[in-house]
Amino acid sequence: MKSVVLDSNWRWVHNGQYTNCYKDGAWVESLCPTPEACAKNCHIDGASVADYKETYGISTSGNELDLDFVVKTQYGTNFGSRVYLLEDEDAYKMFHLKNREFSVDVDMARMPCGLNGAIYFVEMDSDGGLSRSKGLNKAGAAYGTGYCDAQCPHDMKFINGLANTVDWNSTLNPPVGKAGICCAEMDIWEANSRAEAYTPHPCSKTGPYACEGEECGDNEKDARYKGVCDKDGCDFNPYRMGDKEYYGRHKKFKVDSTKKLTVVTQFVTSDGTDAGDLVDIRRYYVQDGVVMQNGNSSMAGVNGNSITDEFCNEMKTAFGDINDFKKKGGLKAMGEALDRGMVLVMSLWDDSLSDMLWLDSDYPLNKKASAPGVARGPCKTTTGSPKYVRSKYPRASAQYSNIKVGTIGSTQLPTGSGSGSSDDEFGDDRRLKASVLI
């Protein structure tokens, strides 16, 4: 049995005597005059099992992890959460997925437009960044430190041990600092009950990589494609690829998002060995005992039902998108990150930057909805803002269970089939139980 741990960004930061270092989106100047002083003065607080449920909306039932969207407490309201899978109390579980398949059961029935129930891998350090913090980070994986992703987030309170206090802007939602933290990202499942996608995001730097300025690829600086990571990625969203009745609510869709669903992702190499280059990321689903292959693209000039370099090149051309995926090394680079090892992340979040339109609606808004690649889901462009979803869907939630990884073809074979076997603790007959770390 493994455990999950809450990301440090959600935790109380205080001076060890329970005086806030961070309050109302801003750093307290007396305790945080510089990044180094702040790191030395401030502590990341722990959380009890009761805190996980009553403050952050994180709970377990059997082998299921439940994430609630809105949780009100006497201290304020919490929206969403992000947790990581631990190997033990001091280290994240590191996954090496090349020439493997990963499967997980998801339940998106209570996930409306504008929300994202996400399961993904990022190239975090197994120790939560302790080894690269020069002694400033004393919390580590046990407290959920060290997050990074391909968007090079600026909202992390601590980056490589230093507090992100320089140019911290508390007027934004979320507040952000000058520094960002980048790393390769493999999105297994980004979804609500109306749309879903899986997406590799390679980077030109090995992560976690602290960035400033152009290397972060910030939109407001018109540097999105000058950064070290491919922020767009190469996504396979069935709706965007023309199959508008593949995934959605109730019986008219091939995959019914109102019922539990097993999501299987296979990382295929050039020679069928762990040493080969990553050449294909395949997807299929199992629901009510029925195996369903991923939907095929019906977009002109784009062929296939899985992510290959050829598919990505064709899609970028057909949609008129910049091919940053190719520029950042494509599947080969993604495979190299998988070789180095990645941490499993599970989250529920809303989107203050683009209202989740990139997942479930028309995006970008400066293009006609009829243009190739713009329609990504059936949601209205007006119903994805955090203000709207927080007020209308406070009881939204996502559930994840039955996580397994093994050789390709092993995780969903019937018991006693005699072909294929899982190669580690998440075997054919042993399913991961997610539980909360105290």
N, C-alpha and C positions, 0 to 999 in steps of 0.2 A: 504494500500500500504506500502510495506517495501522498505528499501534502501540497497545498497551494499556499502562497503568501501574497499579501496585498502590496501593491506598488507603494514605494516610499512617498510618492507625490501626494497621496491621499492622507498621509499621517500627520499628526500633530507635531510641529517643530517648536521646541522650547529650550530654555537655557539650563535644564537639569533640575531647576527648582520650580518648574511649571509656569514660568513667565514666557509669553509668546515671543518667538523670534520672527514669526510670520503671522500677520493678522490682516483680515479683510483684503487679501490679494497683494499686500505690500510687505516688504521686509522692515523690521524694526531697526532704525538707524543705530541706536545705542548698542545693540548687540551685533549688528551686521554692517559695520562701516566699510569693510572690504570683504572680498570673497574668502580670503584665508581666515580672517578673524571670525567671520560668521561660521565657518566650518568648525573652528575650534570652540566657539562659544555655545553652539547649538546642538541639540540632541533630537533624534528621530524617535518618537514614542512607539511603544509596542501596542498590541491590540489583543484583547481576550476573544474567546469564541463568541461571547455575547456581543462584543463590539462589532465583530465581523457581520453578524446578522442585524443587530439593532441600529448600528451607525452606517454601515456600508452596504447592507442588503445582500450579503454573501452567506450562503448556507449550503448544507449538503443533506441529502436524503439517500441512504444506500450508496449506490455508486454514481449519483447524480450531483453535479454542481449547479446551484441556482444563483443567478445574478438578478437582483431587482433593480429597477431603474431609479425610482425616487424614494428616498428614505428621509423622513423628517425626524429631527431630534430636538432636544432642548437647546442645543448649541447652534442649530441651523439645519439646512437641508443639503443632503448629499445626492449627487446625480451620477449614476453609473459607477463603474469600478473596473480595475484591471488587476489580474492576478497572474502569478508565474508558478510553474510546476517545479518543486524542489526535489533534488536527489536525497539530501539530508538536511539537517538544520542549518548548515553553513554553505550549501552549494545548490545551484540550480541543476536540474536534470538536463544534460546535454544530449541532443538528438543529432544523429548522423543519418540523413534520410536518403542519400543517393543509393540507387538500386534497392529501394525499400518502398513499402506502402504504409500509409498512415490512415487510420479510420477512426471516426468519432460519431456518436449519435448526437443529433441536435434537435431541439424543439423550439421552433420560431412562432408558434401559434399566437403568442401574446406580444409580438414585435411588429408595430405598425410602421408606416412610412416615416422616414426621418431618423430612425434608429438603426444601429448597427450592432449585431451580435457577432463578434469577431473571434476567430481562432486562427492564430498565426505564429510563425517562428521569426525570431530576430537574432542577430549575431551579438548577443550580450556576452559578457564575461561570466563564467560559471561562479565566480566568487562575488559577483555583484559590484565589481570594480575595485575591490580592496587593493589588488596588486599594483594598480596604476594610479592610486590616489596619494602616494607619498605619505601615507599614514594619516591623512585627513579623514578618510572614510573608515570608521570603526564599526559601522553597522552591517554592511554587506548583504548577502542574499537573504539572510534571516529576517531582514527588514525591507526587502524588496527594492534594493538600490540598483543602479546601473543601467536603467532602461535606455534604449536607443531604437530608432527605426529609420526607414528610408525617407521619411518626411523631414528628417533632421530637426526634431521638435525643439523649440526655444522655451517651452513652458516648464521644463524640468527644473526643479528648485536646486538640485545639486548635480554637477557634471564632473565626473572624474574626481570626486572629493571636494571640489570647490563649489561654494554657493554661487548661484547664477544671478548675482546682485547687480552687476554692471548694466546700466541702461535698462533696468527692470521697469516695465510699463504696466502698472496696475490698473490702468483704465481700459485695457483690452480684455476680452473674454475668449480664451483664458489669458491671464497676464503672461508676459514673455520677457526674457532677458536677451542680452546681446549674443550669448553663446547658444549654439545648438549641438545636438549629439546625433550622429549619423551611423547607420549600419545597414547591411543587407537585410531584406525582409521577404519572407515567403508567406503570403496570405492564403491560407487554406480555405477559409470560409469567412466572407464578409456578407452579411445578409440580414434581412428582416423577412416578414411574411410575404413581401411583394416582389423582391428581387434578390439575386445572389450572384457572387463572382468569386473567382480565385485568381491570384495575381502574383507573379514573381517580380521583385524589385531588386536588381543587382546594383552594386556600388563599385566605384573605381578605387576606393580605399577599403582596407580591412577595418572592421569595426570592433568596438565603439570608437568613432572618430569625432573628436570635438572640433566644431567648425565655427567660424565667424565670417561675416561678409559674404562674398560671392560663392565661396565653397558650400555654403548652406543651401544655395539655390532658392532664395526667398522670392516669392511672387511679387511682393510690393516693390522689390528692387529690380524687377524684370530680369531675374537671373535664374529662373526655374531650371533651365537646361544648361546652366553653367556650373551647377553644383556637383558634388561628388556622387550623388545617388540618383537613380532613375525614379523620380517621384510618380510618374504616370504608371510605370510598369507595363506589362503586357497582360491585360485582363481578359478572362473568358467569362462573359456574362451572357447567358443564353438569350435573354431579351434583346440585348444590344446586338447580338449576332443574328437577329431576325426571327427567333423562335419565341413568339410572344405568348404561347400557351404551354410552354415547357414547365415553368415553375410559378406557383401562385396559390392563392387560397381556394380550397375545395376541389370538387371532382372534375371540373372542366380542364384542370391542368394535369399534365402527365405526372409531375411531382407535386403532391399536395402539402403545402407548407403549414396546414393546420394540424398535421400529424407528425409524430416522431419520424426522423429520417436518418439513415446511416450514410455518411459522406466518406467516400474512399478516394484517396489521392495517391497516384503511383509516380515514382520518380525514376524514369527509365534511362539507362545509360547506353552509350554507343556500342558496347560489347557485352552487355549483360553482366558486368562485374562491378564491384565497388570502385575499381580504379578507372573505369571508363568515364568519358565526358557525359554530362547530363544533356540529353537530346530531346526529351519529351516529358511533359507532365500531364498525365492522363487522369480522368475523373469518371467515376460512375457512382450510382446511388443504389441503396437497397431500402425498399419500403414495403411493408406488409408481405415480406418474403419474396418480392419481385425485384430482380436486378435490372436497373435502367442505365444504359449508356448515356454519356453526356450528349446534349443536343448538338446537331450539326449546324455549322454556319450556313445561312442561306443568303448572305450578303454577296453581291457581285464582286468577283475577284478575290474572295476570301474562302479558302477551303479547309475542311477539317473539323474535328470536335475535340481537339486537345491543343496544348500549348507547345509548339515547336518554333524554332527560329523562323522557318518558312511562314508559318501561320502569322507570327508577329509582324514580319516584314509586309505581308499582304494586307493585314489589318491596318497597319499604320498608313500604308499607301492609300487604301480605299477610304479611310476616314479623314485623310488629310492631316494626320497627326505627326508631330516631330518624333522620329524614331530614336528616342533617347535610350530605349532598351538595347538596341544594337550598339549604340555608342558606348554604353557602360559594360559591354561584354556579353550580353545576351545570356542564353542558358548555360554556356560554359562558365561564365563568372558566377551565375547563381549556384551552379554545382560546386564550385570551389568554396563558396560560403557554406554550403551544406556539409562539405568535407570537414571544414574547420570546426563545425559544431554550432548548433543554434538552440535557443531557449524557447519553450512553449509558452505562449501568452493566450489568455482567455479574457475577453472584456465585453462590456456593454457600454456604448457611448452614443452621444448626439454630436452634431457637427456645427460649431459656431462659425466656421469659416465659409462653408458652402452648402449648409443645410442638407447634407447627404444627397444632393442632387446627382452627383457623379455615380451614385450607386443605383438609385431607384426612380429617377425622373429624367427630365431633359437637361442636358449639360454639355457644353457651356451655354449660357443664356444668350450670348451674342450670335448664336447660330440658329437657323430654323430647325424646328423639331423634326422636320422631314429629311434633313441632311443626314447622310450615312454616319452612323455611330453616335448621334446626339441622343436619341431615345434609349435610355438605359433601364427604364422600368415604367410602370403605369401611374406612378404617384404624381400628384399635382406639384407644381413648382412653389406653391404657397403654403404647403403643409409640412415642411421639413425643418423649420426653424426651431432652435432649442426652446424659445419662449412658447411656441405652439405645442410641441410634443410634451413639454414638462407640465403644462397646464391641462392638456387633454388626455394624456396617457400616463398618469403617475403610477399606475399599477402594471405597466409593461414589465416583462421579464424574459430572460433567456435561460435555457437549460442545456447543459453539455454532459455527456456520460459515455461510458464504454470506450475509453481511449485505448487504441491498440496500434502497435507498429511491428512490422515483421517483413520477411522476404515477400517479394511481389507475388500476389495470389494467395497469401496465407491467412489474412485477417478475417475474411468473410467466407472461407470454405466451410461446408457442412462438416460437423464432427465425424471423424472416421472416414473421411473421403480418401485419405491416403496420399494426397498430393499436396506438397507444400507444407512448410512449418514456420511458425513464428520464432524469431531468434533471440528474444530477450524477455524481460519480465512481463511484458504485455502480450503474453502468448495467446494461442487459439482459445484456450480454456481459462485463461486468467485475465480478467478485465480490471483495468485501473479503477480504483476507488479514490475519488477526489475528496480530500478532507482538509479542514482548516487548520493551519499552523497557529498555535497560541504564541 
